[in-house]
Amino acid sequence: GIQVEQSPPDLILQEGANSTLRCNFSDSVNNLQWFHQNPWGQLINLFYIPSGTKQNGRLSATTVATERYSLLYISSSQTTDSGVYFCAVNKGGGADGLTFGKGTHLIIQP
Amino acid sequence: NAGVMQNPRHLVRRRGQEARLRCSPMKGHSHVYWYRQLPEEGLKFMVYLQKENIIDESGMPKERFSAEFPKEGPSILRIQQVVRGDSAAYFCASSPGGTQYFGPGTRLLVL
């Protein structure tokens, strides 16, 4: 099946810093989503981005489908950004189950 | 539009008992998915259902686990004769076809 690798696995930053999280995938995809799992375990949808660039406030994401990677940018980090960020993809017709990466564990220190 | 609802949020079972997890998809969503997150591991796809049909169960353990999405009512993930290794967070997601939206999860603890 498709492989999803995320880097870095862990990241510790001071409040106000910027960060870039990367997601590499091994095959062409029809769906790519970024999620934030907060310290309470809830999975929050960030982006649906199989290709192109999107922005939502301090967060933005870019997927280069032809090169099989996606980047999540977090600017001006806040302590509430702490948690685990997951990239997930599917290869099928868009309605298949998602394959998740192992995540990037982000800690924002005040 | 209410989000994906799951209940119970926490469930404690003793070894050998049955666990039933429920998921109500977002209004208008006909695709339902179940995922499992084991401690210190990422999320793993289990099963994909549409109304009254299992579309893909390639991620489901072969024994003790079953899922349904009846014509009326929520989707049910059923685990028979639970073992300690079943302790995990179980997430349901729904979709209109495309973006998947996740529920808050059910934390299952097997004693």
Interface residues (C-beta under 8 A of the other chain):
Chain A: N31 Q33 F35 G41 Q42 L43 N45 Y48 F86 A88 G94 A95 D96 G97 L98 T99 F100 G101 K102 G103
Chain B: H31 Y33 Y35 E41 G42 L43 K44 F45 M46 V47 Y48 I55 D56 S58 G59 A89 F91 A93 S95 G97 G98 T99 Q100 Y101 F102 P104 G105 R107
